[in-house]
Amino acid sequence: MAQALRAEDFFQAQMRQASGQEVTPNILIVDDRKENLLATEKVLRPLYANIFKAASGNEALSLLLRHRFAVVLLDVQMPEMDGFETAMLMQEHESMHGVPIIFVTAISKEEKYASQAAEIGAVDYIFKPINPDILKSKVKVYLDIYMQHEQIMKLNAVLQQSNEELERFAYICSHDMQEPVRMMNSYAGLLEEQSANVLDAESRKYLHQIISNAQRMQKMIQDILTFSRVGREEIKAERVDVNDIAREVLAEFEDVIKKTGAHIHYNDLPVLQTSPTLMRVLLQNLVGNALKFQDGRQPPEITVSAERVENGWRFAVRDNGIGIDPRFHDRIFTIFQRLHRKEDYPGTGIGLSTCRKFIRLCGGDIWFESAPGQGATFFFNLPQGASHDDTL
């Protein structure tokens, strides 16, 4: 618990550090008349910003190579290169993508000039003489937008770094834990086989609990490893017959199917150009959950189907199990989140989150339709770019 709190404190400190490292935004004023540059600078000086001045379009373009700007005030009438031409050349710089340009002019107020400015990408068109309060108010709005964008970008970078560190931590811990847990399970199993006649009933009960918990820990470690690998390794697409994947998955559940009397139906599943690992993870988890979340009053009935849709393929795994309250839609796709006690329905709470993480990396998505006591249907789609006709 103490370690978890320290990790959370570290993350919060990173967030505060990112939010506290604000960069002063830059304003660029472009006008061929020095008195206009000084007057505009005086109006904008109270704002929290660095102010750069350029007396020509060429000088403005030169400043773009060395600085990023939150907003540009650009005079229309300038010798050699007017404001419209300067703005079009500015737009060619990657650093200017999305930067608001406000045209300032004393020429005719005809609508065609404002339309031309809008076509270039200007956000506003102000006429001289300038009202200082209006100009300052407009520029402040764009400065605020810029600062909010910078804040979001920094926080996103911190979140991404934290997520990557957590996934690396999970991978390393899970990988290192595999061997001792495997040994514990193996030795406990040998002890159970060789000492069954020596141990009393209570001791055998304790030994069985050791084995059961070791096996559950092995399953959780494997699930965490699978989850941490998704997105860390390149997703390779190849020709996949989903019918073959379905047969392999059902073979893994053969004992459960016999024990429960389950009926699982599938036919005419497509051949896709996709990741075989993705399809296996999806069917393993969805069919496994359909077999597990039953009340035992009737044999499980499970159907796996697929249909061609406008943007690719949509798969469905339908069951007659206990169902899910739609209110828990987001919760069941969150890692380590469970809706039932592990004593009632064992599991790690990682499977569905792995499915969603994996399929979203491939450009698809997963969702369900259900109600308590009425079974559940899980859908997932694969986009057009990741799928092909059955004739492959």
CORWO-V292490 format. One record per residue. N is the residue number from 1. RES is the residue in one small letter. NEAR is the number of other ideal C-beta (glycine too) atoms within 12 Angstrom. Layout:
BEGIN
N	RES	NEAR
N	RES	NEAR
END
This chain:
BEGIN
1	m	7
2	a	8
3	q	11
4	a	11
5	l	11
6	r	12
7	a	17
8	e	16
9	d	14
10	f	20
11	f	22
12	q	16
13	a	16
14	q	24
15	m	22
16	r	15
17	q	17
18	a	25
19	s	20
20	g	14
21	q	17
22	e	17
23	v	21
24	t	20
25	p	33
26	n	32
27	i	41
28	l	46
29	i	41
30	v	45
31	d	37
32	d	29
33	r	22
34	k	16
35	e	14
36	n	30
37	l	30
38	l	17
39	a	23
40	t	37
41	e	28
42	k	19
43	v	30
44	l	36
45	r	19
46	p	17
47	l	30
48	y	21
49	a	31
50	n	23
51	i	32
52	f	30
53	k	31
54	a	37
55	a	27
56	s	26
57	g	32
58	n	21
59	e	24
60	a	39
61	l	30
62	s	20
63	l	30
64	l	32
65	l	18
66	r	16
67	h	26
68	r	27
69	f	39
70	a	38
71	v	41
72	v	48
73	l	48
74	l	50
75	d	42
76	v	36
77	q	27
78	m	31
79	p	16
80	e	16
81	m	26
82	d	28
83	g	40
84	f	32
85	e	25
86	t	42
87	a	40
88	m	23
89	l	24
90	m	37
91	q	25
92	e	17
93	h	25
94	e	12
95	s	21
96	m	30
97	h	15
98	g	21
99	v	33
100	p	35
101	i	41
102	i	41
103	f	40
104	v	40
105	t	32
106	a	21
107	i	22
108	s	14
109	k	14
110	e	13
111	e	11
112	k	14
113	y	25
114	a	23
115	s	14
116	q	24
117	a	32
118	a	18
119	e	16
120	i	30
121	g	25
122	a	33
123	v	25
124	d	27
125	y	35
126	i	33
127	f	24
128	k	24
129	p	15
130	i	29
131	n	14
132	p	21
133	d	13
134	i	18
135	l	32
136	k	28
137	s	21
138	k	29
139	v	42
140	k	24
141	v	21
142	y	34
143	l	33
144	d	21
145	i	21
146	y	31
147	m	25
148	q	18
149	h	21
150	e	24
151	q	22
152	i	16
153	m	18
154	k	24
155	l	23
156	n	16
157	a	20
158	v	26
159	l	18
160	q	17
161	q	20
162	s	23
163	n	22
164	e	17
165	e	19
166	l	23
167	e	27
168	r	18
169	f	19
170	a	29
171	y	25
172	i	18
173	c	20
174	s	29
175	h	20
176	d	16
177	m	22
178	q	23
179	e	14
180	p	18
181	v	28
182	r	20
183	m	16
184	m	25
185	n	26
186	s	19
187	y	19
188	a	29
189	g	21
190	l	16
191	l	22
192	e	25
193	e	16
194	q	13
195	s	16
196	a	16
197	n	10
198	v	12
199	l	18
200	d	12
201	a	10
202	e	10
203	s	18
204	r	20
205	k	14
206	y	17
207	l	28
208	h	20
209	q	16
210	i	24
211	i	25
212	s	22
213	n	20
214	a	28
215	q	23
216	r	22
217	m	25
218	q	27
219	k	27
220	m	29
221	i	31
222	q	26
223	d	31
224	i	34
225	l	27
226	t	34
227	f	34
228	s	31
229	r	26
230	v	33
231	g	23
232	r	20
233	e	17
234	e	12
235	i	25
236	k	15
237	a	24
238	e	19
239	r	22
240	v	32
241	d	23
242	v	37
243	n	23
244	d	21
245	i	35
246	a	35
247	r	22
248	e	21
249	v	33
250	l	29
251	a	19
252	e	19
253	f	28
254	e	16
255	d	12
256	v	24
257	i	23
258	k	16
259	k	15
260	t	27
261	g	17
262	a	29
263	h	21
264	i	34
265	h	22
266	y	28
267	n	14
268	d	16
269	l	32
270	p	35
271	v	24
272	l	38
273	q	29
274	t	41
275	s	30
276	p	27
277	t	28
278	l	41
279	m	46
280	r	29
281	v	37
282	l	46
283	l	42
284	q	34
285	n	40
286	l	45
287	v	41
288	g	37
289	n	41
290	a	44
291	l	37
292	k	30
293	f	37
294	q	29
295	d	21
296	g	18
297	r	12
298	q	17
299	p	22
300	p	35
301	e	22
302	i	39
303	t	27
304	v	37
305	s	27
306	a	34
307	e	18
308	r	21
309	v	19
310	e	11
311	n	16
312	g	28
313	w	37
314	r	27
315	f	40
316	a	31
317	v	45
318	r	30
319	d	38
320	n	30
321	g	38
322	i	27
323	g	27
324	i	32
325	d	19
326	p	17
327	r	12
328	f	21
329	h	21
330	d	18
331	r	20
332	i	35
333	f	30
334	t	20
335	i	29
336	f	21
337	q	20
338	r	24
339	l	27
340	h	23
341	r	10
342	k	18
343	e	10
344	d	15
345	y	23
346	p	21
347	g	28
348	t	31
349	g	28
350	i	33
351	g	42
352	l	42
353	s	31
354	t	38
355	c	42
356	r	35
357	k	32
358	f	38
359	i	40
360	r	23
361	l	28
362	c	36
363	g	23
364	g	34
365	d	25
366	i	35
367	w	28
368	f	35
369	e	19
370	s	30
371	a	17
372	p	18
373	g	17
374	q	19
375	g	29
376	a	37
377	t	29
378	f	42
379	f	29
380	f	40
381	n	31
382	l	39
383	p	25
384	q	20
385	g	17
386	a	28
387	s	36
388	h	23
389	d	14
390	d	19
391	t	9
392	l	16
END
